[in-house]
Amino acid sequence: MMDINSKRSTNSNVASTQTQHEGVPNLDRRIDYKIWGALLAIILFVVIVRVRIIDVPLERDEGSYAVNGSFILDGYAPYEKTYDIKPPGLHTAFALIMLVFGKTTAGLHTGLLIINVLLIFVMFFLTRRLYDPATGVMAAAFYAILSLSIKVLGFTLNSEPIMLLPALIGIIVMLNAIEKKRQKDFFLSGFLLGTAFIVKQTTVFFILFSGIYILFSFIKNKPVDSKRGAKDILTFSAGVFIPYIFVCIGLYFAGTFDEFWLWTFTWPSKYVSALSFSKGLEYFTYSTNKILSSQLLIWLLAGFGLVAMFWDKINRAKFFFVVSLFIFSFFAVSTGYYFRSHYFRLLFPVMSILAALGANSASRFIKGDDKELIKRGVTLLVVAVPILFMVVKESGYLFTNTPVEISRAAYGLNPFAESPVIAKYIKERTNPEDKIAVFGSEPQIYFYSQRRPASRHIMPYTIVGKNDLSKKLQNEMFTEVESARPKYIVYLNVYTSWLANKKTEPTLYAWMEYYLKFNYKMVGMIDIISPEVSKYYWDDEVTGNESSQYEVYVFERIQ
């Protein structure tokens, strides 16, 4: 009997050592039930919140991706009927989501819900792979609440969660490839990261991170097998490039490669280099102040987790992985110095891991093998307090605010809540073959009305600059609109719909004024007075009504 107990004790110690140092879980069934129960509770909370806010009006980026995806569903090649600076993988993802869940706001946000749930599972498996299941659940919990946050537009189906799904799975496969030394895993890892790249270009930083980590893992093993290491890197690189090569070949034969190259390479290079470092620092300060208003304690815990890696031996076992992932994730957020709040969603996976490590390290201040229950209590408290702090700070958004109130809280007086009403008016007075134009960057109006744009430039704020290329693209827009003779035109007198500045080409506004004056009559005016009040004037009601500084006009063609 003593021999059996001794053997059990030895096995338990081995399992503990494996869990702590190799990230290989070996838990009994009772612990597994607790882990899975906690994970499912986290997911249930996320599902309940997302179902409640599923009808938040689309914002302009979502509208643009949805319009592009709709054309793909109609059989057109990317960039054939509309332009966008995002790669075609994003538009294809939107097309697939609409194919499954429908061409509606709720359908798109159902897709977001599914992606969010999958990412929570991925965060659990990634962190469990690095450390242990308990740390995995904590990281999943932190990621779940951060990904919901209104401060980073967590209710929107933007490019970040779609990109993160294949990227993080690719990183998990990369870890398996290093451990098992299987070429097919190196290739699959690269392929998944390459797929993420054709969704969002900033995936390049996650690709660089993965390549450097493969190289690091190869170098630290002695003796160094240079031939094997080179083969691993080449196999991984082949996987990375194949999705992009397939896209280039496909678009070449579809006849839209030139447009693809212009909008995803040439134009973004100008866009990214437009801001100075000092201006970028202003944007960073503004975004982080807004985000920290509810997420401060989670960020502090993540910072503690980062510092604790220098003295906590268990957490330090994956020091290079976590720290380098943090650095490259920050690079992905800071591209172009724009620091828009939703960019920070790319930082949340590594921050969630760091916060979980911070909770682990806090419990280790309590010494003694007989105080395991106290240690667990401390860990639970350290995890719960930052999450509850954020839940309380964002409680209105999470539990009570209406979809329109959420849109107003996030975007102020941007005309997102008004877009479905405008689109309904136009849809009821047009045929499916009629074209419309939106003078402003509100492509969600095209999506809601199910009417095709008169110009491929559905986000004209990207071409308001004052340079030779901008002028050429604006002239292209003029020609397309004049040729299409749209039945209705929506004109946005909203700054954020244009982002005009001193560098804006004045010809753009002069042309719009002239074209509307001689070809159209005003049949609608929407006065966005406050977050609570928008007044709609249609047809004969339009004449003589005063308006605010946030105005939307609807024009009907007279000839």
Buried (B, 14 or more C-beta within 10 A) or exposed (E): EEEEEEEEEEEEEEBEEBBBEBBBBBBEEEEEEEBEEBBEEBBEBBBEBBEBBBBBBBBBBBBBBBBBBBBBBEEBBBBBBBBBBBBBBBBBBBBBBBEEBEBBBBBBBBBBBBBBBBBBBBBBBBBBBBBBBBBBBBBBBBBBBBBBBBBBBBBBBBBBBBBBBBBBBBBBBBBBBBBEEBBEBBBBBBBBBBBBBBBBBBBBBBBBBBBBBBBBBBEEEEEEEEEEBEEBBBBBBBBBEBBBEEBBEBBEEBEBBEBBBBBBEEBBEEBBEEBEEEEBEEBBEEBBEBBBEBBBBBBBBBBBBBEBBEEBEBBBBBEBBBBBBBEBBBBBBBBBBBBBBBBBBBBBBBBBBBBBBBBBBBBBEEEEEEEEEEBEEBBEEBBEBBBEBBBEBBEEBBEEBEBBBBBBBBBEBBBBBBBBBBBEBBBEEBEEEBBBBBBBBBBBBBBBBEBBBBBBBBBBBBBBBBEEEBBEBBBBBBEBBBEBEBBBBBBBBBBBBBEBEEEBBEBBBEBBEEBBEEBBEBBBBBBBEEBEEBBBBEEEEBEEEEBBEBBBBBBBBEE
